[in-house]
Amino acid sequence: MKLEELRLQIDEIDEKIVSLVEGRMKVAGKIAEYKKENGLPVLDAKREAEKLDSVCDMADECFRQYVRELYMTMFRLSREYQSALNNKEK
């Protein structure tokens, strides 16, 4: 397979990833609203730990460290977004 063909595959995957990340962040926004209405903190360390274990278990062993890093970053970004939304609404 040629490099350009492989890059096209990456481009197609990236389009899907962006769409999925946007969808995930929209749901995180709804979670932020729920947490604010119910006096819950943005960080739920237990949930994050459980989710991290779960997604790492889904990944092939050779990719687990990358999945772990990716999700840790997504959790951080989600918390930042939720905090920003809740602070904006004050």
C-alpha positions as CSV (number, residue, x, y, z in Angstrom):
1,M,0.0,0.0,0.0
2,K,1.3,3.5,-0.9
3,L,1.9,6.2,1.7
4,E,-0.9,8.4,0.2
5,E,-3.4,5.6,0.5
6,L,-2.4,5.1,4.2
7,R,-2.7,8.9,4.8
8,L,-6.2,8.9,3.3
9,Q,-7.1,6.1,5.7
10,I,-5.8,8.3,8.6
11,D,-7.8,11.3,7.3
12,E,-11.0,9.2,7.3
13,I,-10.3,8.0,10.8
14,D,-9.6,11.5,11.9
15,E,-13.0,12.7,10.7
16,K,-14.7,10.0,12.7
17,I,-12.6,10.8,15.8
18,V,-13.4,14.5,15.6
19,S,-17.1,13.8,15.3
20,L,-17.0,11.4,18.2
21,V,-15.0,13.8,20.4
22,E,-17.5,16.5,19.7
23,G,-20.3,14.2,20.6
24,R,-18.5,13.2,23.8
25,M,-17.9,16.8,24.8
26,K,-21.6,17.7,24.2
27,V,-22.6,14.9,26.6
28,A,-20.0,16.2,29.1
29,G,-21.7,19.6,28.9
30,K,-25.0,18.0,29.9
31,I,-23.2,16.2,32.7
32,A,-21.8,19.5,33.8
33,E,-25.3,21.0,33.9
34,Y,-26.6,18.0,36.0
35,K,-23.7,18.2,38.4
36,K,-24.2,21.9,38.9
37,E,-28.0,21.5,39.5
38,N,-27.3,18.7,42.0
39,G,-24.3,20.3,43.8
40,L,-21.9,17.6,42.6
41,P,-18.2,18.3,41.9
42,V,-16.8,18.1,38.4
43,L,-14.2,15.5,39.3
44,D,-15.5,12.0,40.0
45,A,-12.2,10.3,40.6
46,K,-13.8,6.9,41.2
47,R,-15.7,7.0,37.9
48,E,-12.6,8.1,36.0
49,A,-10.6,5.3,37.5
50,E,-13.2,2.7,36.6
51,K,-13.7,4.1,33.1
52,L,-9.9,4.1,32.5
53,D,-9.6,0.5,33.5
54,S,-12.6,-0.4,31.3
55,V,-11.3,1.3,28.2
56,C,-7.8,-0.1,28.7
57,D,-9.3,-3.6,29.0
58,M,-10.9,-3.0,25.6
59,A,-7.6,-2.3,23.9
60,D,-5.1,-4.7,22.6
61,E,-2.3,-5.1,25.0
62,C,0.2,-3.4,22.7
63,F,-2.0,-0.3,22.6
64,R,-3.1,0.0,26.2
65,Q,-0.5,2.6,27.3
66,Y,-1.6,4.8,24.4
67,V,-5.3,4.3,25.2
68,R,-4.6,5.2,28.8
69,E,-2.8,8.4,27.8
70,L,-5.6,9.4,25.4
71,Y,-8.3,8.9,27.9
72,M,-6.4,10.6,30.7
73,T,-6.2,13.6,28.4
74,M,-9.8,13.4,27.4
75,F,-10.8,13.3,31.1
76,R,-8.8,16.4,31.8
77,L,-10.2,18.2,28.9
78,S,-13.8,17.2,29.8
79,R,-13.2,18.4,33.4
80,E,-11.9,21.7,32.0
81,Y,-14.9,22.1,29.7
82,Q,-17.3,21.3,32.5
83,S,-15.6,23.7,34.9
84,A,-15.7,26.4,32.2
85,L,-19.4,25.9,31.5
86,N,-20.3,26.0,35.2
87,N,-18.2,29.1,35.8
88,K,-19.6,30.8,32.8
89,E,-23.1,30.4,34.0
90,K,-22.5,32.1,37.3
